[in-house]
Amino acid sequence: MHNNPINNSVLILIPEKTDGDSINDFPDFNAKMIVKYFEDSHKFYFQDSLIQNGIKNTEDKIEYIVKENEISIIFFMPDGSDYGLSIEFFRRLKNQTGAKNVLWVFDDEMIFDTLSKYYCQAFDAVVTCDYYATYSYRKLGVPSLYYFSSYSKSDFHPVEVNRDIDVSFVGDCTKSDRAEYINFLRERGIKVEVFGKGSGNGFVNKEGLSEIFSRTKINLNFTKVHSPSVYAWFLEDNPIINLVRQNKGRPMEVAMTNSFCLSEYSPSLAVTFEIGTDMDVFYDKMDLLEKVQFYLMNEDIRVQMANSAYQKAVNVYEAGIFIPRLLESLCDVLANREYLPGRSEIFKNSIFKKNHINKLTSTMFRQLLKLRFGSAYETFTHLFQYGFGIFVISFLKGTRRGLVRVYLGIKEKYIKKCSAFLPVNK
């Protein structure tokens, strides 16, 4: 990798610096893996900078880093709400510096139709965790590579413990109909342990996951995407998202601990694992119940499938193996890409425009809360770029969302404060 002349210096743009003890930060992990395979690498938390320094200062800072360090590749890793850096900025950055822009998207099943397919107009290549999106990008004239989430064997590995948990689920129990499925199993006599948001066991950090997976006979994975909410507000105008099944990283995490995974159906799971050999899938509640009962009674089949998935996970998809291969392929694409005749116009639909102003509105309020009045005023001047009608609709939604998030934040802090005074059961 280090001998390739096009990748001597890279810049990785990540939304914000997070606390690894309170959230399993997959984007930051991937950024650290990318850093390992380039001679000169730089990380920049663009959302944090937008709040503190404003839009123009953030754009100027990124441009300065690119020029000062002769950056050859810029990786942009947005989440579904990251409209703060405009498409126009990335196109301008590419034209003025000659750097290659790479869009790296983790949740494309959710955000391709609302964010990714518009941003890709200013990018030279895309790395996506949605297998089927690779073809959609190519239809738009942008090369794309498929990346099924990879993890490090130092983070996920077999733990020598008794498999004393029949069925477990680790994740956000408030999403979609996960709690409904779990309760359905419990009501029919299946013992299910649940960890994560909305569960009695609470959040589990990365260090504790391998032990839970290793203790569990059947590790569940759910694939329905997060329905529109205050946190997934960017899906609000795309209701068909409720039918989408998303690739999750959980099956790979489970496989790396030599444990068995039973996943809700997702069409692209079969691209990475062989269904019926490495893992199995369920389609509805009754199918889930029947397969849980079957695999609890057939340990030998369960263990054989877990071992098959384990061999594939550690020998093909482990981050230290797969990501360097992915980056090598990416560099080849960037070096040899034949560009189709482009258009200067950047295309956006009304949903994109509304989401853009909605995000800027919440950014403005966050700036005000941090007393960044100059940055807040600058953001306010950007709210009218698509006309007064979109401004009114999106500003009201963004304001409402901001107030709800403030309320939920205060409520969560209050609950934590109160729980500290509750007696602990021993």
N, C-alpha and C positions, 0 to 999 in steps of 0.2 A: 504493500500500500504506500509506503513512504517514498518509493522510487518514482511514483507517477507524478509527472510535472504539473498536472492540473490541480492537484489537491494539497499543495503545500500549506495553505492557510485557510481556515474555515471559521465562520461565525455562526453560532447557534442561537436562535431567538426563541426563548421560552417565556410563557406568560408571566409567571411570578414565582418567587422563591417560597417554598412551602416547608412546613414543619414535618419532617419524616416520621415523627412520633405520633402525629395526629392524622396523617393521610399517607397512603402508599403512593408515592409520587413516581409514576411510570415515565412521564416525559423527561423528568430530570435524570432518571436512570439511563434512558436512551441517549440523552445528551452526553452523559459521562462515558458511555460506551463509544460514541462517535469520536469524542476527544482523544481516546486512546489510539486511534488509527490515523491520525494526521499529525504532521510535524508541528504545526502551530495552530492552536485552537482557542477560540474565545467564546464565552457564554454571555448572553445579555438578557436580563429579565425585563421585557419590553412593557408589560402591563404595569409592573411596579414603577417603571420610569414614567409612563404616561400619567399616572396618578401624581407623582412627585414633581415632575418637570414639565408636563404639558406635551402636546402633540408635536409642535415644531422642534422644541428642544430635543425630544426623543428621536425624531427623524434625523436631526442634525448630528446627534451623538452616534447613531448607527452608521450614518454616512462617513463620519470621521473615522470610526473604527475600521470600516471597510477600506478606506483610502490609506490610512496610516499603516495598516498591517498588510496591505496588498492582498486582501481577502479574495480568494478565487471561487469559493462556494459559500452561499448563505443558506442555512437551513432555517425554515420558518415552521414552528410547531404550534399551531393554534388549537385552542379548544373550540367548542361550538359557539362561544359568545365573543370571540376575539375579532371584532371589527375595528379596533382602535387604530391600527396601522392600515392605511388605505391601499387598495389595489394600485392606484395611481402612483403611490409612493414606491412600491416594489418595482413597477415598470421603470420609473425614473431612476431608481437606484441601479437597476441592471444596465440601463442605457448609458448612465454617466460613469459607472465604475468598471463595466465589463465583467463583473462577477456573475456567476451562474446562480440562479434562484432555484432552490429545491423546496417544495411543499411536502411536509411530513405530517400525515394525518392519522390519528389513532381511532377516531370515531366516525369514519366516513359513512357507515350505514345510516347514521343519524343526520350528519351535517352536509353530505355531498350536495343535496338539492338546495340547501339554504346558504351555504358558505363556500365550500371547497371548489365547486365547479366554476364559480365566479372568480375566485382568487387565482385559479390555475392559469387564467389569461395572461398573468404577468410572470409565469414560472417556466423554467426550462425542463423540469421533470418533477414527478410526484412519487412519493413513497406512501402507500396506503395500506391500512389493515383490512380493507374491504376488497376481497378477491374480485367481485363483479365490477367494482368501480374502476379497476384497471382498464377495462374495455371502454368504459364511458369517457375516461380521460383521453384515451387514444382516439376516440371519435372526435374529440375536440382538438386534436392535433398535438397533444402533450404526451410524451413518453411516460409510462408509469410502471412501477415495480410493486409486487405484492409482498407484504411483510406480515406474516403471522407472528404475533408478539413473542419475543424471545426473552429469556430470563437467565440470570447467572446461577450456576450450580452452587456458588457460595451462599446464595440467598435461599434457594429451594433445593432440598436434598432429602433423601430418606433418613428418618429418625428411628432408632431402635426403641420402639415402645409397643405395648400391647394394643391391638386394634379393638379397643373397648367401646367405640362409638359406632352404632349401627349405621346411622345416616346423619350427615351434617351439611350445613350450608353456611358459607362465609360470604358476606356481602351486605348490601344495603337492602334491608327487608321492607323498606317503605316504597321501593320501586315496583311499578307495574302490579302484577297479581302474585308476587312471590309469596307473601304471607298467606294468601288464599290456598296455594298449593301445599305449603308446609302444614297448615292447619288440616287440610284434607287428609294428609298422611297420618297426622297425629290422631285424628278422630277415628281412624281405622286401625289403631293399635301399633303404628310404626313409631319407634323412638327416634326423634329428630333433635339434634343439638344445633342451635343457631347462634352465629357470631356475627357482629357487625352492627351498623346503625339500625336502630329499631328493635334490637334483640336484647334479651336479658343479660347476655354475656358482654355486650358492648363491643367497641372497636378493638381489632387485633392488629398489632403492627407486624411488619414483615417478618421479624424474628420469630414470631409465634406461629406463623402459618404452617411451616413444614411439619411441626409436631401435630397440629390439628389434622392435617391431611393424612399423616402417617397413622394416626390413631383411628381413622375413619374407614369403615368397610366400603361405604358408598358415599362419595363426595358429589353433591348436587351442583349443577350449573344452570342458570337461567339465561335466556337469550333475547327475550323481548326488550325493546329499547325503553328508555325512560320516557314516560308520557309527559306532555307539556305541563310545566309547573313553574313556580317562581324560580327554580334553579335551571330548568330546561325551557325557559321562556322562548328561546329562539326556534322552537318547534311548533309554536302556537298556531301559525298559519299554514302548517303542513300536517293536517290530521291523519293522512294516510300512513304516517310514521308508525301508528299503532299496529300496523300489520307487519312491520319489518322485524326480522330476526338478525341479531348482531353477533358476530364473532367476539367472544370474550377471551381474555387471557387465562381465565381460571383453568380450563382443561390442560393447558401447557404447564401451569404451576403444579397442578395435581400430578401430572405425568412425571415431572421431574423428581417427585418424592416416591416414585414407584407405587403409586396408589391408584385406585380405580375411580373413574369419573363417569357419572351418568348425567348427560346434558340434555336440556331442552333442545329441540331440533333447530339447527341453523344450516342453510344449504352449503355454506363454504367450509363447514367443519370437515367434510369429506375430502377437501383439498389437502389437508394437513394430516389428518388421522384416518385410518381405515375403520369405518363404523362396523361394529360386530367383531373386530379383531383387536383394536387398540382401546376402544371405548364403546359406549352405546348411547342412544338418544331416545327421548320420549316425546310424544306429540300432544298428549292431553293428560288430564288428571288420572283417568283410569289406566292409561298406558303407563304412566309413572308408577302407580301403585303396583301393577302387575310386574313390572320390571324390577322394582325394589324388592318385592317378595321373592322373585326368581333369583336375583343375585345374592340376596342374603342366605338363601338355601344352597347356593352353588359356589362355594368358596374357591374351588379349584379353577373354575372358569374365570371368576373375577380376578384371581391372582395372575393367571396366565395373560389376561388382557392388560392388566396393569403393567406387567413386565414388558409386554410388547410396546406399549406406549412409552415406557421409560427408556427403552433402548433407542427409540426414535428421537425422543426429546433430548437426551444427553449427547447423542452422536450426530444429530443433524441440526436441531433447532436451538441448542444451548447458545447463549448470547455471544460467548467468546468464539464460537464457530460460525454461526449464521450471520451475525452482523458484519464481520469483515468481508464475507462473500457478497453480502448485499451491497456494501459500500463499493466494492470492486466493480460489481455490475453497474452501479450507479455512475461511477467515474467513467466507465466505458461508454455509457449512454451519453453523458455530457460531452465527452470528447469527440464522439462520432455522430452526434445527432445531425440529421439533415432537416433544416427548418422549412416548414411550409410557408408560403406567402402569408404574412400576417396582416392584421388590420389595426389601425391606430385607435379605433373606437373600442372602449371597454363596455361590455354589455352587462346590465344589471336589471333584475326584475323588481317589482314593487315589494316583494317579501324581503329581498336583500336590503333594499333601501330603508324599509321600516326597521328591520333588525339593526342596521347600522346606526340610525338615529336613536333607537332605543338604548343601544349600548353606550353611545356617547352621552346620553342623558344620565345614565347611572354613573358613568365615569365622572361627569361634572359634579354630581352630588358627593361622590367619594372624595373628590378634590376639595370641595367645600368643607367637608367634615374634618379634613386634615389641614384646613386653613390655607390651602393653596389657591388663593383668590385669583391671582393672575392666570394660572393654568385653567381654572374653572371658567373664567371669562373667555379665554381663547377657545375652549371646548364649546361653550355656548354659541360662539360665532359660526361653528361648523354645523349646528343643528338645522340650518335653513337651506343646506346645499341641494336638497331635492324638492324644494318648494314648501309653501306654507301648509298645504293639506297633510302631507306626510309628517311634517314637523308636529302638528297638533296631535295627530293620532299617536305617534311614537313617543312624544314627550309625555303625554298623559300615562301611557303604559309604562314607560321607564320610571316615572315618578311613583306610580302605584307600586311597582315591583320593588323599588328602593325602599319604600316605607314598610312593605311586608317583610323584606329581608332584615331591616332594622328591628322590627317587632320580634321576628323569629330568633334573631341573635340575642336580644335582651331576654327573651323567654328561656333560651337554652342556658344562658349564664345564670339566670335565676334558679333553674332546676338544679344545675350543678352546685350552686351555692347552698341550696336547701339540702341536697343529698349529703353534703359534707357533715351535716348535723344529725343525720339519721344513724341509728345504732347499726353496727355491723354484725350480721349473723355468723357465728362461728360453728 
